C-alpha cells in the first residue's frame, strides 16, 4: 500500500472514530435513568442528587460535556467511572486482556478450521466430502454461541473435568493456565465463524475453478497442484479475507454473551455492568475501543488486498 493511500485510510479511520464518539455520546443521553440518582442510592434527595450532578459535571450543557470528553480523549484521558471514580482507561485495560485473548484464539480457530475445510470442499465439488463440509457449516452457523458454550462447559468442565468452567488466568501466570481458561469460550465463539469461513471459501474456490483462464491453463497442460497454489488459492483468498475482517468485529461483540456464560471478567462483563449502573463514561470508552479495533482490522484487510492483488496495489 502506497504512503498516500495509507494516510488516506488513516484519515478516514479517524473520521469514523469521531463519528462513533459523537453518536455514542448522543445516544446515551436518550437512555432512561439518571446516573446521579443511582449514585445517591437510598439517600436520593433532590439536594443530594443535584450535588452529585454538579460533581459529575452532568449539570453542564451537553455540548460542553461532549467537547470536554473529546478533549480528554485527545490527551489520552477517557474520563472516570461514575461509581468507582477510577479512570476509564484503567478499567478497560484490566478487562481487555481476557476479551482480546478469547477473540484472538476464536479467530485463530476459525481460520485454521474453516478455511482449509472450505478449500478442500471447493476442490472436491459434488463429493461426499463437499456435502459433509456444507452440512457441518450449516449446523455450525445455526447453533447459537451461548448454547455451544453451555454444552462445552457441561461436557468438558463438569462431566470430564478437563477444563475449568469459569474464570480467566492471565498469560503471565503460564501459557497452559491461560489457554485452559479461554479454550471453552474461544471454541464456542470461533465455531460459527469457522462455519461461515468454510462456506465462503468453498464458494470462492468453486467460482475460481470455473473461470476461463483456469480452464485454458488446464487445457495447455498446467499441473493441477501448481494451478491451485499459484492461481486458485490466491484469487479465492480476497473474498475470504473480506469476510474474515467483518467476522473480527462480530467476534468482539459476540464475546459479551460468551463471557457471561463462562464467568469471564472481560470487556463484556464491564459493559453489561456499566449499562445496568448507567455508567456512561465506561460505556463510551468501551464503544470507542471496539470501534478502534474494527478500524485497525479494516486497515489490515486493505493491506492484505494490496499484497494479494497487484491491481489494488497499483491503484
N, C-alpha and C positions, 0 to 999 in steps of 0.2 A: 504494500500500500504506500502510495506516494505521500510525502510530508504534508502537502496541501490538502489531500483527501483526508488524512488523519486529523489535521487541525479542524477541518470542516465537520467531521463526525464528532470530535470532542466538543466543538461549539454547540452542535445540535444536542448532544447529551446534556450539556449544562442547561440549555433551554428547557429540556424535558424535566430535569430535576427542579428547576424553578417553578414550572407549571404544576408539578406534583406537590411542591410545598404550598403553593397558593391554593390549590384545590383541597388539599388535606386540611389546611387551616380553616378554609371557608366551610367545608362540610362538617367539621367537628363542632362548629358553632351551632349547627342545627340539631345536635344530639340533645335530647331532653335531659334535664337534671342540671344542678349547679354544683360544681366541684367544691365550692366553699361550704355548702350545706353538708356535704358528705364529710369534709374535714372536720367541721364543727361537731358532728355526731349528735349525741343527746342534748348537748348544750347549744343547740342551734337557735339562739335568739336572734332577732333581726339585727341587733347591735353587733353581736359576735360574728354573724355572717358577713356583715358589711366590713368589719375589721379584717377578717380573713381575705375578703375580696381585695381589699386595699393592699394587704401584704403580698398577695399573689400577683398583683397587677391586673386583676380581672376587671377593675373599675375603669380602666383606661379605654379610649376608643379602639375599636377592632383594628383599624388601620395602624394605629400606633403599636398595638400588641404584635401585629404581624411583622412590621418593619423592625421592631426590637428583636423578635425571634430570628428573623432573617439576618440581621446584622450580627447576632451571636453566632449563627452558623458559619458566616464568613470568617469568623475568628476562632472556629473550632469549638464553640460552645453551643450545645443543643438544648440548653436550659436545665432546669431542675425538676425533679419529681414533685408533684403537688403534695403527696402524702409523706414520703420519706425525707424529702429535701435533698436527696443525693443527686449528683449530676446525672443527667440522662445518658451521657456518653459512657459513664462508668457502669450503669445498669445494663446497657446494651453490650458492652464489652464482656461483662460477666456471663451474659446469656448466649452471646453469639457463637462461641466455640461449639456448643452442643448442637445447635441447629445447623451450622455450616458443616460440621462433621457428618451429620446424618444426610444432608443434602448432597455432599460430595460423594460419599460412598454409594448413595442411591443412584446418582448419575453414573458412577463407575459401573455399578451392577447393570444398569440399563444398557450401557454401551457394550460391555463385554458379552452380555447375554443376547440382547435384542438385535444388534447389527449383524453378527455372524449368522444367527438363525435366519434373519431375513434375506441375507445374501445367498445362503445355501438354498433356501426355498425358491428364490428367484431364478437361480441357475438350474434348478430341478423342477421347473414348472410342470404341473399336472401329475407329479409323482405322489406317492403316499407321504413322502417327507414334506412336500409342499402343503398337502392337505392337513397334515398334523400340525405344522407350524401355524397355519392360518387358524385352525381350531383353537390352539393354545393361546394365540394372540387375542382372539375374540373373547375367550374366557378371562384372560388377564385384564383386558380393558373393562369388562363388565363387573369384575369384583371390586367393591369399594375398598380403599386402602385401610380404613379403620377396621373393617371386618377381617381382612388378612392379618393385620397386626394382632387383633384379639386371638385369632386362630393360632398364630405363631407363638404367642405367649402361652396359650393353653397347652400346646404340644411340646415346644422346645424348652420352655421355662418351668411350667408346673408339672407336666407329665414326665418328661425325660430329664429335667433338671440339668440341661446342658448349658443354658444361658441365663443370665439374670433377667428377671421380668421387668424391673423398673430401674430408674436411676441413670446416671451418667458419670463416667470416670474420665477425668481429663487425660489428654495424651501424655502429659508429663509424668503421670503415675504408671506408665507402661503401655506399650502398644497392645499387648494381649488384653489387658483390662479395658482399655479404650474400645477396642474392636468388639469385645464380647458384649458391651453395654449398648453399642449402636447397631449391632448386627440385625436384631429383630426390627427396629423401626426403619432402618435403611432398606432392608429387604422388602418390607411391606410397602414402602414408598416407591421403590425402584421397579417393582414387578410390572405395574401398569405402564410405566414409561418404557420399559423393555418391550412390552407387547406392542405399544404404539410405534416404536422404532422398527420393530420387526416387520410390521405391516408396511410401513413406508419404504424400508429397504427392499423388501420383496417386490413391491410395485415398481420402484425406480430401476432395479436391476432388470426386471422383465421388460420394462419400457425401453431401456438402452439396448437390450439384445435385439429388439425389433427395428432399430434404426438402420437406414440403408447403408451407412458406412461400415457397420458391423457385418452385415451380410456380404458386402463387397470384399471386405478383408478375409472373411471365411472362404469366399469363392476363389480368392487368389492364393489360398493355401496357408494363411496365417494360423499359427497354433492356437488352440482354444485357451490354454493356460496363459500364454503370453497376452492374448487379446483381453482376457478377463483382468489381468493385473494392470495393464497399461491403458486400457480404454474404458472397459465396463465399470470397474470399481471407481475410477476417478470421476467419470461423468455422473454416476449414480450417487456419489457422495454429497453433491451440492444440495439437493433437496433434503437429504437426511440431516445434514448439518443445520439447515434452517429449522427443521422440526426439533432438533436437539437444543437449539438456542431457545425456542419457545418453551420447551419442556423444562428447562432450567428454572424459569420463573414460576412455572406451575409447581415444581417440586418444592420450591421455597415456601409457597403458600400452603401446599399440602402438608408440610411438616408441622403446621399448627395442630391439626387434628391428631396426627400420629403421636406428637409429644404428649398430648393429653391422655391418650390411651396407654402409652408406655411410661408415664410418670417421669418425663424428662423435663428438667427446668431449663428450657431454652427460650428463644425469642417468641415462640408461640405462646408459652405459658405467661411470659411477660406481657404480651399483647392482650391476652384474654383478661388478665388481672387489671390491666390498665383500662380496658373497656368497662369492666364492672365497677371500677372506682372513679371513672371519669377523669383519669389521669392523662390529660391531653398532651402534655409535653412528651411523655413516654410514647404515646401513640404516634405523634408527629415524627419523633426520631426513628421509630420502627419503620414507618411507611417510607421515610426518606432513605433509610439504609436499604430497604428492599428495592426501591427504585434505582438506587446507585448500583446495586449488584446486577440488576437487569440491564442497565446501560452498559456496564463493563462486559457482560456476556455478549451483548449485541456487537460491541466493538471487536471482540474476539471472533465472532462469527463473520464479520466483514473481513477481518484479516485472513481468515481461513478461505473465504471466497477468492481472495486475491491469489492465494497460493494454489488453489485447485484449478482456477480458471484464468488463463493468461489474458483473456479478453477483458475481464473485470480489472485486472492489474493495469492494463493499458489505458482503460478509461478513467 
